[in-house]
Amino acid sequence: ESVVEFLRPAAIQCETILTAMLFEDLLDSLRNKAPELAPIFEMLFDGKSQRTIANLINKPQSSVNDMIKRMRTILQQHISRDDLGR
């Protein structure tokens, strides 16, 4: 067994933990700034399509698309502020 094969499970576990932490940070930011968008973010993260989300929340797909654009703007601002604070 090579060193790379030995370290791979640890690297995957670390990546999974970091992804979960980033997801929670972004979700918290949305909950604070636009709570109505947080469930949309969770559904997207779970792999649901815009069409599926639209059906689940009983809104047109164009509305979901607008919500996602707004969400992206909020999250980009959040990430930019975090980067500046370091």
FENCOR-V555916 format. One record per pair of residues at least 24 apart in sequence whose ideal C-beta (glycine too) atoms are under 10 Angstrom apart, sorted by the first residue. I is the first residue (numbers start at 1). J is the second residue. D is the distance in Angstrom with one decimal. If there is no record, write none. Layout:
i:j:d
I:J:D
I:J:D
This chain:
i:j:d
19:45:9.5
22:79:9.4
25:75:9.7
25:78:8.1
25:79:9.1
25:82:8.0
26:71:9.2
26:74:9.2
26:75:5.5
26:78:6.9
26:79:8.0
27:75:9.7
28:78:9.3
29:71:10.0
29:74:6.9
29:75:6.6
29:77:8.8
29:78:4.3
29:79:8.8
29:81:9.3
29:82:9.1
30:70:10.0
30:71:6.6
30:74:6.4
30:75:7.1
30:78:8.4
32:74:9.6
32:78:9.2
33:70:9.9
33:71:9.6
33:74:5.3
33:75:9.2
33:77:8.6
33:78:7.8
34:67:8.8
34:70:6.9
34:71:7.1
34:73:9.7
34:74:5.8
34:75:9.9
36:67:7.9
36:70:9.7
36:71:9.9
37:67:5.9
37:68:8.4
37:70:6.6
37:71:4.7
37:72:10.0
37:74:7.2
37:75:9.3
38:71:8.9
40:64:6.9
40:67:5.4
40:68:6.8
40:70:9.5
40:71:6.4
41:67:9.4
41:68:8.7
41:71:5.9
41:72:9.9
41:74:9.6
41:75:8.0
44:68:7.1
44:71:8.3
